[in-house]
Amino acid sequence: MRTFTATFVFIASILSFAPGAFAQRDLPADDASTTAFVELCKNPDDEQGRSFCFGFGEGVYQGYLTNRLPDAKPAICFVDKSETRNEVLQKFLVWTKKNPQFNKEAAAKTLMRFFADNYPCK
């Protein structure tokens, strides 16, 4: 798990320092909770916030792929390749409303739960 955390922090730090290439919005420094992430992601008119949400979600997923042992059975499978990032985000926002018990947990941890619940491998 430490490797996953280190990889995720490394990816997040690279993305946050790329000048002008990524959105300028970020989770509050003192609150990386699911609640803060949802607040940032739920406004469809906030292009910068949405861009951050998509990048954060992709970073969490890529961290999972990078740290999964080669022989381990995958837990997350995105089989519908036609589903858009926005559709996945909308599912996540609905899912978090139905699962408020995770609101105070780290957004990355909640995203992993959401991915495993909604995109299980068969």
N, C-alpha and C positions, 0 to 999 in steps of 0.2 A: 504494500500500500504506500510505503514511503516513496518508492520509485514513481508511482502514479502521481502523487502529490508534487514531487520534484519536477516531473515532466510537465505537468499542468502549469505550475508556476513559471517554468522556463518559457513555455509557449505563450502564456499570458503576458510575460514581461517583454518578449520580442514584439508581440502585437501592439503593446501599449507605447513602445518607443519608435515605431515606424513613422517618420514625419509625413504628415499629410496623406498617408495611404489608407488610414482607417478612421472611423468615426471618432469624434472627440469626446463622446459620452462614455461614462464609466460607472460601475457600481460605486456607491459611496465607500470611501476608504475604511470606515468603521463599521460597515454593514454589508456583508456579502451574502445575506440571507436570501431565502427564496422570496420572501415578501418584497425585498428591495429589487430583486431581479424582475419579478412580475410587474412591479410598478414601472420599471424602466421599459419593459417590453410591451405593455398592454395598449399603448397609444399608437394606433396605426398611422397617425400623421407625423409622428416623431421619427423622421428618417434616420437620424444619427443613433437614437436609442435602439431602433429596430436593427440597424446594422451591427451594433454592439451585441445585441441578443443573438443574432445569427452567428456571429463570429465566436461568441462565448460557447454556444451550444455545439458548434462544430469542433471547437477546441476540446471540450469535454469528451465528445465522441472519439476524436482522434487520439486523445490521451488513453481512452479505454482500449482502442485498437492497438496502440503501441505497447501497452503494458499487459495485454492478455498473453498468457503463456501459449506458445505455438501448439501444444498438444491439448489445450483446454477447449472444451466445447463452447462455442460462442453463446452468449446470453442475449445479444441484441442483433437483430437482422432486419435491415430496411429492405424489404422485398419489393415494395411498390415504388419503383424508380420514377414514376410520374408524379408522385406527391411532392409538392413544392415546400420550400422552407417555411413559407408563410402558413401553409396548411398544418405543418408539424407544430409551429408556434401556437396556432389557434387551439390545437388539441392539447398542448401543454397548459395553456391558460385555463381551459375548461377543466383539465385534470387537477390542477392546483386548487381550483374552487371546490372540487369534490374531495380533496385530500388536504384540508387546512392543518392537519397535524404536522405537516412538514414545513410550514411557513417559517419557523425560526431556524431551521437547519440550513446548512450551506447550500447555495443554489446549485453547485456542481453535483453534490450528493443527491439532491432532489431530481435533477435532470437525469442522472443515471437510473434512479428508480422509475421515472417516467418512461425512459427508453425501454427498460426491461419489461415494464408492464404493458406497454403499447406496441412494442416491436420485438416480441419474443421469437426465438428461433424454434422451428418445428422439427 
